[in-house]
Amino acid sequence: MKLAKALSLLTGAALCNAHFTMQYIWNNGLDEGQNTAIRVPPNNNPVTDVTSTDLTCNVNGLSGTGISTVSIPAGSNITFEWHQHAQRTGEDAISGGHKGPVLVYIAKAPSSAASFDGQGAVWTKIYQSGLLDASTQQWATDVVNANGGKHSVVIPASLPAGEYLLRAEIIALHVAQSYPGAQFYIGCAQVKITSGGTASPPTVALPGAYKPTDPGITVNIYNNLQSYTFPGPAVWSG
């Protein structure tokens, strides 16, 4: 236990500045360009307070005024791409020590995505990936890093047409033994779904769905962790 705690503290100290942001979205294999349709935060620091409205779409993310909205067909394959700095090469997309899950949520805007603040029970979880191999301690973040900062999700074809916020989230757990410790890296993109269906998916609030005591938020990943419990609701597949 002491060794595990010492290793986690050393890891956290070494990686405290290895932060990152979502910088690109790909629409069915088409790169939309750096920061296109994305609510860009003021820096690459994480959110650590699960009760803060910063958990919705990162710092200063409650408005999308002046940000474009990308049109995507229902059923699209959307890829998110993350990087530490404004560069795609020369360094790992995210630090290898930032182990943790990857999650994706979507929320339908009442009118335009740009004017939507994402508050209230409006978010539907459509993807999650966590601890992939307990024996090797391979996490979803390892796959993202090996893939140049990219991970993908298929937008459920049954979602109604309209404008949405698409929220990708990476939770780094390298210093999550106590709260606040888990680091929430959040990127929100503004999209307009065309040719959608008529589904009415289950929704939760962000903030609201996560608690500091959740086992997926306050957790020691260096203590022979065998399974991971995701925070928030179950994935809705559509």
Buried (B, 14 or more C-beta within 10 A) or exposed (E): EEEBEEEBBEBBEEBEEBBBBBBBBBBEEEEBEEBBBBBBBEEBBBBBEBEEBBBBBBBEBBBBEEBBBBEBBBBBEBBBBBBBEEEBEEEBBBBEBBBBBBBBBBBBBEEBBBEBBBBEEBBBBBBBBBBBEEEEBBBBBBBBBEEEBBBBBEBBBBBBBBBBBBBBBBBBBBBBBEBBBBBBBBBBBBBBBEEBBEEEBEBBBBBBBBBBEBEBBBBBBBEEBEEBEBBBBEBBEB
